[in-house]
Amino acid sequence: MKKVRIILWSLVAVLMVGCGTSSTVPITGRKQTLMVSDGDVLSLSNQQYQQYMQSAKPSTNATQTAMVKRVGQNLANAVVSYLNANGLAAETQNYAWEFNLVKDQQVNAWCMPGGKIVVYEGLLPVTQDEASLAIVLGHEIAHAVAKHSAERLSNEYKNQYGTAILGAVLQGTGVSEGTQQLIALGQSLGGQLWTSGFSRKQESEADHMGLVFAAMAGYDPQVATAFWQRMAAQSSGSGGLFSDHPSDEKRIADIQKWMPEALRYYQPKTTTKTTTKTTTTKKSLRVTSNKK
């Protein structure tokens, strides 16, 4: 019986891998196996995003709203340029970027798959400047680019429905039942799937990628240390951006470790006083991912 059980679970593992799609996270080079398609994730997330926006109260501060949209779009442009330069142009089809500032005093921001970004007004007194806002938005956009929501959904699915997949295959019913279970699971997790609950490994990866994305967009990545120190001082572990995040000490140490990489991409924005037009000199965004 023990051997039968071992063989059974081995078969489950093989089937799970066979049903999944291997993917490589940009920047970090980490390998992941996803059980859900981009189309399924975008469909689920768009439904929940629209529901949220129907109840959210947009900020009435025109200056701050314009800043969020400007910084967000600069980051989006940098990310798209990076993906295009590194053979990932097909990935850009998954994004329809949208940046919103809403009336909410929580110190938080989030990005859903597909590039739907929401910033709460309560975050801005802590960011204080555009560069620090870029660090936060880079972090949130990284969750979408690294497909962390799809990865979490895949892991939840494997944990809850692994044996069901095996039963469906053995009974010759195909994978339609598994797909239905996947959709039901995504709906049951609700907004938590898109805006919270990422693992510490994923949060750390978003810190890494976000730091690089901010630098690519022309924002000084070196402001990240002071920003996260301000976050630590005012948050006292109360949630928001700190939910499931690395400890303050580890985050700062990791940022220092990744800083040389980020600085290779950084080209400060320069302003011409006669025209007040901001221009950025771009460096090549093509690099070889760090293999782990």
Phi and psi in degrees as a GROMACS rama.xvg file:
@    title "Ramachandran Plot"
@    xaxis  label "Phi"
@    yaxis  label "Psi"
@TYPE xy
-61.5066  -42.4616  LYS-2
-64.7848  -39.0757  LYS-3
-62.0093  -41.1931  VAL-4
-65.1253  -40.5733  ARG-5
-63.8131  -44.0173  ILE-6
-63.3336  -40.071  ILE-7
-61.77  -47.9752  LEU-8
-70.4809  -30.0778  TRP-9
-65.4208  -39.5947  SER-10
-65.523  -39.6314  LEU-11
-58.1049  -46.2986  VAL-12
-60.7432  -43.4427  ALA-13
-62.8351  -42.9967  VAL-14
-65.1552  -39.6486  LEU-15
-62.9473  -43.8544  MET-16
-65.3048  -41.7061  VAL-17
-63.4116  -35.2092  GLY-18
-78.9567  -19.7458  CYS-19
-86.5339  168.268  GLY-20
-116.308  128.041  THR-21
-76.989  136.645  SER-22
-139.601  152.963  SER-23
-117.782  127.187  THR-24
-73.9672  127.928  VAL-25
-59.544  155.387  PRO-26
74.1515  -57.9301  ILE-27
-85.4152  -27.0899  THR-28
77.0121  9.64934  GLY-29
-69.4807  139.659  ARG-30
-89.144  142.65  LYS-31
-143.291  154.419  GLN-32
-116.409  121.34  THR-33
-110.064  133.269  LEU-34
-95.4037  -5.3572  MET-35
-123.859  143.571  VAL-36
-80.8901  159.632  SER-37
-58.3693  -39.5123  ASP-38
-60.9845  -42.821  GLY-39
-63.9884  -44.683  ASP-40
-63.8615  -45.1228  VAL-41
-65.0402  -37.8146  LEU-42
-63.3824  -46.7202  SER-43
-64.8847  -46.0023  LEU-44
-68.3277  -37.3985  SER-45
-64.2401  -38.5437  ASN-46
-59.689  -47.8044  GLN-47
-73.0606  -31.4898  GLN-48
-64.5024  -45.4324  TYR-49
-62.7625  -37.9393  GLN-50
-63.6144  -42.7883  GLN-51
-63.0421  -47.2299  TYR-52
-65.943  -24.1013  MET-53
-68.0528  -28.2166  GLN-54
-102.591  -16.4084  SER-55
-71.8706  153.01  ALA-56
-108.325  109.192  LYS-57
-60.2114  146.222  PRO-58
-63.7109  144.299  SER-59
-97.6408  3.32667  THR-60
-86.6624  101.518  ASN-61
-64.0582  -36.9202  ALA-62
-66.8586  -47.1739  THR-63
-68.263  -37.642  GLN-64
-62.0712  -43.5287  THR-65
-63.666  -37.0921  ALA-66
-64.3073  -45.5793  MET-67
-60.451  -44.0711  VAL-68
-65.9325  -40.2954  LYS-69
-66.041  -50.0338  ARG-70
-64.5788  -42.1771  VAL-71
-61.9069  -44.1152  GLY-72
-67.3167  -36.8501  GLN-73
-59.7521  -42.1564  ASN-74
-66.0861  -44.1852  LEU-75
-59.9853  -43.1317  ALA-76
-61.5936  -40.8571  ASN-77
-66.2292  -41.0254  ALA-78
-64.8674  -45.0944  VAL-79
-61.9493  -42.5189  VAL-80
-61.3169  -41.1967  SER-81
-63.8572  -47.0513  TYR-82
-62.3476  -43.0214  LEU-83
-62.3382  -37.7352  ASN-84
-76.5577  -14.0371  ALA-85
-118.58  30.2673  ASN-86
71.6202  21.8501  GLY-87
-119.249  30.9709  LEU-88
-59.2987  -32.8186  ALA-89
-61.319  -29.8751  ALA-90
-65.892  -28.237  GLU-91
-66.5386  -18.7514  THR-92
-69.0785  -14.0769  GLN-93
-84.0392  -3.98645  ASN-94
-114.296  132.929  TYR-95
-128.973  85.6082  ALA-96
-62.3985  138.009  TRP-97
-150.526  131.279  GLU-98
-124.772  125.843  PHE-99
-131.319  139.095  ASN-100
-110.072  125.43  LEU-101
-120.147  156.867  VAL-102
-76.616  100.815  LYS-103
-163.95  128.351  ASP-104
-86.9666  5.45652  GLN-105
-64.891  145.329  GLN-106
-89.6848  85.4161  VAL-107
-160.423  164.829  ASN-108
-158.702  157.86  ALA-109
-154.617  160.213  TRP-110
-133.949  123.657  CYS-111
-86.6079  158.289  MET-112
-52.8199  140.519  PRO-113
97.2429  -5.28901  GLY-114
87.0806  30.751  GLY-115
-95.0793  107.082  LYS-116
-109.557  133.351  ILE-117
-124.795  131.215  VAL-118
-117.683  134.051  VAL-119
-89.6546  143.953  TYR-120
-58.0328  -30.6798  GLU-121
-63.9101  -16.1985  GLY-122
-77.9828  -31.5533  LEU-123
-64.352  -35.9392  LEU-124
-63.5626  -19.8565  PRO-125
-90.2856  -38.4489  VAL-126
-67.698  -43.8787  THR-127
73.0888  -30.8622  GLN-128
-147.416  169.219  ASP-129
-65.8798  -36.5977  GLU-130
-63.4699  -41.973  ALA-131
-69.6253  -35.77  SER-132
-61.7462  -37.565  LEU-133
-63.97  -33.3833  ALA-134
-63.0814  -43.6137  ILE-135
-67.3652  -49.2195  VAL-136
-65.3407  -34.9799  LEU-137
-61.5105  -41.1089  GLY-138
-61.529  -45.9762  HIS-139
-69.8448  -41.7504  GLU-140
-62.1105  -34.8027  ILE-141
-60.2365  -36.1487  ALA-142
-58.0402  -40.0101  HIS-143
-72.1787  -44.997  ALA-144
-64.3703  -36.7973  VAL-145
-82.3428  -0.780885  ALA-146
55.9034  42.2312  LYS-147
-65.5559  -34.0363  HIS-148
-66.3176  -43.3637  SER-149
-63.3609  -36.9754  ALA-150
-67.4973  -43.1229  GLU-151
-64.3033  -43.7987  ARG-152
-60.7002  -40.3095  LEU-153
-63.2543  -42.1337  SER-154
-66.5978  -41.4459  ASN-155
-62.964  -40.6504  GLU-156
-64.003  -44.8976  TYR-157
-63.3981  -39.3231  LYS-158
-67.4864  -38.0114  ASN-159
-92.9214  -30.8304  GLN-160
-124.641  17.2629  TYR-161
-57.7771  -47.2659  GLY-162
-69.6382  -29.8099  THR-163
-66.1167  -38.9472  ALA-164
-61.1605  -44.0861  ILE-165
-60.5667  -44.111  LEU-166
-63.0806  -40.7191  GLY-167
-63.8306  -41.1866  ALA-168
-67.133  -45.2852  VAL-169
-65.4706  -30.9837  LEU-170
-87.7366  -1.85937  GLN-171
73.5653  24.3746  GLY-172
-91.4249  -0.930524  THR-173
77.5276  -162.24  GLY-174
-107.056  3.60892  VAL-175
-60.9412  -39.1132  SER-176
-62.51  -41.2152  GLU-177
-63.1273  -38.7254  GLY-178
-63.8531  -41.5258  THR-179
-62.5621  -41.1995  GLN-180
-64.7283  -36.8289  GLN-181
-62.3952  -45.3988  LEU-182
-63.6619  -43.686  ILE-183
-62.6061  -39.2549  ALA-184
-64.7651  -44.3634  LEU-185
-60.6682  -39.5588  GLY-186
-69.3567  -36.3824  GLN-187
-69.3379  -33.6553  SER-188
-72.2915  -27.6279  LEU-189
61.2395  -146.675  GLY-190
-62.7822  -23.2294  GLY-191
-60.9135  -28.538  GLN-192
-64.9771  -32.0724  LEU-193
-100.996  -26.8946  TRP-194
-118.615  -3.62249  THR-195
-162.819  175.261  SER-196
82.5441  11.3898  GLY-197
-70.5629  153.657  PHE-198
-72.8586  163.585  SER-199
-62.5323  -34.0144  ARG-200
-63.7128  -41.5342  LYS-201
-69.7261  -39.117  GLN-202
-63.7811  -40.9485  GLU-203
-65.2017  -40.7005  SER-204
-62.9828  -38.8152  GLU-205
-66.2042  -36.3037  ALA-206
-59.0964  -47.1449  ASP-207
-61.4612  -53.757  HIS-208
-65.6362  -40.5696  MET-209
-63.1333  -37.0754  GLY-210
-61.4953  -43.5492  LEU-211
-68.9708  -41.8411  VAL-212
-61.1554  -41.7475  PHE-213
-60.7099  -42.9394  ALA-214
-64.2213  -41.5707  ALA-215
-58.1341  -34.8911  MET-216
-83.3272  1.03449  ALA-217
93.0318  14.7943  GLY-218
-102.821  138.569  TYR-219
-65.8388  111.988  ASP-220
-68.0907  -16.2894  PRO-221
-69.9655  -12.5166  GLN-222
-75.5074  -10.827  VAL-223
-60.4295  -40.0087  ALA-224
-60.5037  -51.0725  THR-225
-65.1009  -37.2404  ALA-226
-63.3057  -48.5965  PHE-227
-68.2237  -26.6873  TRP-228
-67.6503  -39.4348  GLN-229
-65.1257  -39.7005  ARG-230
-62.255  -42.9754  MET-231
-64.1618  -39.6855  ALA-232
-67.7112  -37.3468  ALA-233
-92.7381  -21.2521  GLN-234
-82.8868  -42.0553  SER-235
54.2919  36.7525  SER-236
69.5383  27.7979  GLY-237
-86.9921  7.59623  SER-238
110.705  -144.263  GLY-239
61.671  -129.349  GLY-240
-67.242  -9.29117  LEU-241
-95.8045  -4.63769  PHE-242
-62.5195  121.657  SER-243
61.1122  17.9833  ASP-244
-85.921  162.967  HIS-245
-61.1877  161.594  PRO-246
-62.7303  158.748  SER-247
-56.0423  -44.7094  ASP-248
-63.9123  -43.4042  GLU-249
-68.4482  -39.8755  LYS-250
-59.7966  -47.2441  ARG-251
-63.8399  -41.6809  ILE-252
-63.4262  -41.4059  ALA-253
-66.7036  -39.666  ASP-254
-60.4175  -42.7369  ILE-255
-63.7279  -35.4302  GLN-256
-67.6862  -38.3969  LYS-257
-85.4148  -11.2069  TRP-258
-58.2222  -45.2022  MET-259
-56.6129  -38.511  PRO-260
-64.3601  -46.1471  GLU-261
-62.9123  -40.1287  ALA-262
-66.2608  -22.156  LEU-263
-65.1801  -25.6471  ARG-264
-93.2989  -14.4454  TYR-265
-79.7424  123.246  TYR-266
-129.704  108.367  GLN-267
-56.8845  144.823  PRO-268
-71.5728  137.906  LYS-269
-116.52  139.4  THR-270
-110.99  129.068  THR-271
-91.3042  115.352  THR-272
-63.5915  -31.8662  LYS-273
-69.73  -26.8663  THR-274
-119.006  -9.52451  THR-275
51.968  29.2635  THR-276
-97.6202  129.76  LYS-277
-91.7682  127.656  THR-278
-127.153  151.323  THR-279
-128.605  129.525  THR-280
-86.3409  123.095  THR-281
-94.8776  137.973  LYS-282
-92.8618  164.886  LYS-283
-63.2908  134.694  SER-284
-98.194  4.02587  LEU-285
-83.1887  124.28  ARG-286
-143.509  168.977  VAL-287
-95.9264  127.7  THR-288
-61.5388  148.901  SER-289
-72.5353  123.673  ASN-290
-87.3402  136.84  LYS-291
